Amino acid sequence: MNGLVEFDQGLFRRVNGEWHNPLLDAVMPVLTDLHRAGPWPIVALAAVLALWVFKKRGWAAKAIVLVALSVALSDMVNYRVLKPHFNRPRPQASGIEVRLLTGRHTGLSFPSNHAANTFAAANTLAYAMPGLGWIWFAVAILVSYSRVYVGVHFPLDVVAGASVGILVSMSVWRAFGRRWLGPEPRDLSQSRSARRIHQK
């Protein structure tokens, strides 16, 4: 176990203290705390979701419910069960040198809730829309990496968090997704065009 902790801390020092540049120093703190970046991320997300629901109707609304359920369960398992069990302090409270690029975070470190929740959302969206799965996972990976880069989590925290999120999402999908959601429908405009052609 000591060897694993030493490896984890060594990788943390590289990501947080060595593998950095001015561009990432500016981008990663914003990416890691989008909910604190003002109203624009929320407005943009709301607009995208509204457009998605308009184009896909009830199917998109069901998909959003599944994403919300996956994220809520992932957050609960992570925060209420796993973090108190492992009781691992964050890097800045672990007695190692940290280059902290965001506000000091309280609470425990292992596993990462950001990683768990973003991967739960990404995996559920990938189930619902397989062709776009790489986009959702790319976002989840960037957010998770940012947590180590800005100095608030160790690498194993985000790996464990990502694993929790994916496992919870898989469970939700197996329990509800296949039967309740069904396959992704075509756009409403495409459906109308197809009906007109069929009528002719």
C-alpha positions in Angstrom: 0.0 0.0 0.0 2.8 2.4 0.8 4.3 1.8 -2.7 1.0 2.7 -4.3 0.7 5.9 -2.2 4.2 6.9 -3.2 3.5 6.2 -6.9 0.3 8.3 -6.6 2.1 11.2 -5.0 5.0 11.0 -7.5 2.6 11.2 -10.4 0.7 14.1 -8.7 4.0 16.0 -8.4 4.6 15.6 -12.1 1.1 16.6 -13.2 0.7 19.4 -10.7 4.3 20.7 -10.4 6.1 19.8 -13.7 3.8 19.2 -16.6 2.4 22.7 -16.8 2.4 25.8 -19.0 0.8 29.3 -19.0 -2.1 28.2 -21.2 -3.1 25.3 -19.1 -2.6 27.4 -16.0 -5.3 29.7 -17.3 -7.7 27.1 -18.7 -7.6 24.3 -16.1 -8.9 26.4 -13.1 -11.9 27.5 -15.1 -12.6 24.0 -16.4 -12.3 22.5 -12.9 -14.8 24.9 -11.4 -17.2 25.7 -14.2 -20.1 26.1 -11.7 -18.1 29.1 -10.3 -17.3 30.7 -13.7 -20.5 32.8 -13.8 -23.9 32.2 -15.4 -22.7 31.6 -19.0 -21.8 27.9 -18.6 -25.3 27.2 -17.1 -27.0 29.3 -19.8 -25.1 27.5 -22.5 -26.0 24.1 -21.0 -29.6 25.0 -20.6 -29.8 26.2 -24.3 -28.2 22.9 -25.5 -30.6 20.8 -23.4 -33.6 22.8 -24.6 -32.6 22.4 -28.3 -32.1 18.7 -27.7 -35.5 18.2 -26.1 -37.1 20.3 -28.9 -35.5 18.0 -31.6 -35.9 14.7 -29.8 -39.0 15.4 -27.7 -39.8 12.8 -25.0 -36.7 10.6 -25.8 -34.3 13.5 -24.9 -36.3 14.2 -21.7 -36.0 10.6 -20.7 -32.3 10.6 -21.5 -31.8 13.7 -19.3 -33.6 12.0 -16.4 -31.3 8.9 -16.7 -28.2 11.2 -16.7 -29.5 13.1 -13.6 -30.2 9.8 -11.9 -26.8 8.4 -12.7 -25.1 11.6 -11.4 -27.2 11.8 -8.3 -26.5 8.1 -7.3 -22.8 8.5 -8.2 -22.5 11.6 -6.0 -24.3 9.9 -3.1 -22.2 6.7 -3.2 -19.0 8.7 -3.5 -19.7 11.4 -0.9 -21.7 9.5 1.7 -20.1 6.0 1.5 -16.7 5.9 0.0 -15.1 9.2 1.1 -15.8 8.7 4.8 -14.6 5.1 4.6 -11.2 5.8 3.0 -10.8 9.2 4.8 -8.0 10.4 2.6 -7.0 14.0 3.0 -6.6 16.3 0.0 -3.1 17.0 -1.3 -2.8 20.4 0.4 -3.5 18.6 3.7 -1.2 15.7 3.1 2.1 17.4 3.9 3.4 17.5 0.3 4.2 20.5 -1.8 1.2 21.6 -3.9 0.9 24.2 -6.6 -2.7 25.2 -5.8 -4.4 27.0 -8.8 -7.9 27.3 -7.4 -9.5 28.1 -4.0 -8.6 25.8 -1.2 -11.0 22.8 -1.1 -12.3 21.3 2.1 -13.4 17.8 2.6 -11.9 14.4 1.7 -10.0 13.5 -1.4 -10.7 9.8 -2.4 -12.5 9.2 -4.6 -13.1 12.4 -6.6 -16.7 13.5 -6.9 -16.0 15.6 -10.0 -14.6 12.5 -11.8 -17.4 10.2 -10.6 -20.2 12.6 -11.6 -18.7 13.6 -15.0 -18.0 10.0 -15.9 -21.5 8.9 -14.8 -23.0 11.5 -17.1 -20.6 10.7 -20.0 -21.2 7.0 -19.8 -25.0 7.4 -19.7 -24.9 9.8 -22.7 -22.6 7.4 -24.5 -25.2 4.6 -24.0 -28.0 6.8 -25.3 -26.0 8.3 -28.2 -23.1 5.9 -29.1 -21.9 7.9 -32.0 -21.1 10.9 -29.8 -19.7 8.9 -26.9 -16.1 10.1 -27.5 -17.2 13.7 -26.9 -18.7 13.0 -23.5 -15.7 11.0 -22.4 -13.3 13.6 -23.7 -15.0 16.2 -21.5 -15.0 13.9 -18.5 -11.3 13.1 -18.9 -10.4 16.8 -19.2 -12.4 17.7 -16.1 -10.8 14.8 -14.1 -7.3 15.7 -15.3 -7.9 19.3 -14.2 -8.6 18.2 -10.7 -5.0 16.9 -10.4 -3.5 19.8 -12.4 -4.9 22.5 -10.1 -3.8 20.6 -7.0 -7.0 19.4 -5.3 -6.9 15.7 -6.0 -4.4 12.9 -6.5 -4.4 10.8 -9.7 -5.8 7.7 -8.0 -8.7 9.9 -6.7 -9.9 10.6 -10.2 -9.3 7.1 -11.5 -11.4 5.7 -8.6 -14.0 8.4 -9.1 -14.2 7.6 -12.8 -14.6 3.9 -12.0 -17.4 4.6 -9.6 -19.2 6.9 -12.0 -19.1 4.3 -14.8 -20.2 1.4 -12.6 -23.2 3.4 -11.3 -24.1 4.5 -14.8 -23.9 0.9 -16.0 -26.2 -0.2 -13.2 -28.7 2.6 -14.0 -28.7 1.8 -17.7 -29.2 -2.0 -17.1 -32.0 -1.3 -14.7 -33.9 1.4 -16.7 -32.2 2.5 -19.9 -32.7 -0.3 -22.3 -36.4 -0.7 -21.7 -37.5 2.8 -20.8 -35.5 4.9 -23.2 -35.3 2.8 -26.4 -33.3 3.7 -29.5 -32.6 7.4 -30.4 -35.3 8.7 -32.8 -34.5 10.7 -35.9 -34.8 14.5 -35.7 -38.3 15.9 -35.8 -37.6 17.7 -39.1 -36.4 14.4 -40.7 -39.4 12.5 -39.5 -41.8 15.1 -41.0 -39.9 15.0 -44.3 -40.1 11.2 -44.3 -43.9 11.3 -43.7 -44.4 13.7 -46.6 -42.4 11.6 -49.0 -44.4 8.5 -47.8 -47.7 10.3 -48.3 -46.7 11.2 -51.9 
